[in-house]
């Protein structure tokens, strides 16, 4: 089964580097099965044919259940009027969820820290702990050749080179930190 949402005409005249951005929900491993529904994003100019811009399988968005941001660059449609069609194709789940659908300008490179996790309890001097940083690529190009620094009390503790991240993707960076002796 499938279902479609088609927008009205959207004018991209005043949007440099236009990009469609939205969130979709990965119902990760519900009842022991990965979420294999597909979502197809297509664009057309009024009177034209729809062109597939992105096709995704929900389980390939990430390993964890939750909302995932998706960017679809629309450079080839800059200065034009368009219509967007979302098609959800159900394979093993009832729902394909969408939220926060926007069209705006996007930068080629734009990384952000999506979350940071560290122990929330006291640590003993000399002990080790992990700090996990989730980095999201909000730009339309693959991000590479970047470094991430971890600071404690305004002093750099560690620096890591990040792995390449495709547009709209997340990656985790793990820091292994030692609590200084007293």
Secondary structure, DSSP 8 states (H G I E B T S, - for coil): -EEEEE---EE-TT-TTEEEEEEEEE-TTGGGS----EEEEEEE-TTS--EEEEEEEGGGS-SSSEEEEEEEE-GGGTTSEEEEEEEEE-SS-S---EEEEEEEE--S--EEEEEEE---S---TT-EEEEEEEEEE-SSS-B-S-EEEEEETTEEEEEEE---B-TT-EEEEEEEEE----
